[in-house]
Amino acid sequence: MLERYGHGGDLLSASELYGIHEDHLLDFSSNMNPLGPPQVVADILSQYMQHITKYPDPAIRQLRSTIASKHLVDLEEVIVGNGAAELIDLVVRYFQPKTAAIVAPSFIEYEQALQKNGCKITYIESEAVNGFTPNEQQVDKLIQQQSIELYMLGHPNNPTGQLLSEQMVTNLLRSGAIVVLDEAFLDFHQHEDELSWISKVSKYRNLFVIRSMTKFYSIPGIRLGYMIGAVNQLQHMKQMQYPWSVNSLAQLIGHAVLQDQSYASESKSWLVEEANWMYEQLACLHVKPFRTVTNYILVDLAYGYEITASELQQLMGKQGILIRDASTFKGLQSSYIRLAIKSRQQNIHCISVLTNILSTHRKDVGDEL
Ligand SMILES: Cc1ncc(COP(=O)(O)O)c(C=O)c1O
């Protein structure tokens, strides 16, 4: 199984499993911007090589200031981490909630961070028939019972690609519980600023918004993410971080890429076109794709085919294409896969291999197809 360590994008495991060199694998199992990294990343890596002989700025001042300007928040409302993953872990370690709620399915690190801290988790249902929107009645009930100390929710959610409703988030914030919104993939959206909850951080002191910089700028190996929230809480959280958790090259890269406006707008326009194209192609294949606002798409194979996600992953892997077996997400059946949305040429190749494999696994349902 490709998700041996819980995530997609594990090229070493894939290479061992399929006997193909990492450089010859096409990775649809993790969701990076196919346009990236921006040119400035290579420039920094070559020009600032000598920076590794010095310690990074422990207070990450320049990058925090750039992030603060981008989101029109105060410098002290920004904390930077070694990827969004560090901040998911940190926020849970800091609040130590006894009870928390997350959506099923959602990013595995929410559950793992909470479990590590001995927290009791309630799973908010989200079903295919409702396009994977979280069950609002269940959420209302949780709010009324006041039994949940912390909600951790993806906006948009991974793997479903769905945004949270404004009403639901507002209700949660008014309940007084800690609300952690993971906006790791929101920068791909054309209306990122309007949809983000960052501007509400000064109004709701119980709101914490986490951002990743690794997906949009295609720098997962660099590790970079940030969180915006109430100053007094962030000050304590900072003290719980490991010293120098964000290295000097990551700090320089973060500062530089955030200023590359043309890269940002090109990426956002690319996604609108390519997400539609991918959806249409998949729909023609008689699988069930779910509409997405971001650069990955959830697909149910059971609609027209008798093949599990893990079987398909194996068959595609042997042909050098890695897909995410989404049945490892809580709440999804064995027929769910998640595909990254990549460049047109790569997407065409993926769809063509998928079509060939699926053609030998059709459900015997006659006219239904
Ligand atoms: C929803 C979500 N949040 C956060 C992360 C972690 O991102 P980072 O690479 O910044 O640690 C991921 C990584 O896949 C993710 O899918």
PDBQT file of the ligand as one rigid body, heavy atoms in Angstrom, charges set to zero:
ROOT
HETATM    1  C1  LIG A 401      -5.418  19.591   4.360  1.00  0.00    +0.000 C 
HETATM    2  C2  LIG A 401      -3.954  19.633   4.649  1.00  0.00    +0.000 A 
HETATM    3  N1  LIG A 401      -3.515  20.437   5.621  1.00  0.00    +0.000 NA
HETATM    4  C3  LIG A 401      -2.200  20.504   5.921  1.00  0.00    +0.000 A 
HETATM    5  C4  LIG A 401      -1.270  19.730   5.253  1.00  0.00    +0.000 A 
HETATM    6  C5  LIG A 401       0.176  19.819   5.646  1.00  0.00    +0.000 C 
HETATM    7  O1  LIG A 401       0.823  20.711   4.787  1.00  0.00    +0.000 OA
HETATM    8  P1  LIG A 401       2.361  21.089   4.966  1.00  0.00    +0.000 P 
HETATM    9  O2  LIG A 401       3.081  20.468   3.820  1.00  0.00    +0.000 OA
HETATM   10  O3  LIG A 401       2.395  22.586   4.917  1.00  0.00    +0.000 OA
HETATM   11  O4  LIG A 401       2.799  20.558   6.278  1.00  0.00    +0.000 OA
HETATM   12  C6  LIG A 401      -1.706  18.869   4.245  1.00  0.00    +0.000 A 
HETATM   13  C7  LIG A 401      -0.714  18.034   3.517  1.00  0.00    +0.000 C 
HETATM   14  O5  LIG A 401      -1.059  17.216   2.711  1.00  0.00    +0.000 OA
HETATM   15  C8  LIG A 401      -3.074  18.814   3.925  1.00  0.00    +0.000 A 
HETATM   16  O6  LIG A 401      -3.537  18.020   2.976  1.00  0.00    +0.000 OA
ENDROOT
TORSDOF 0
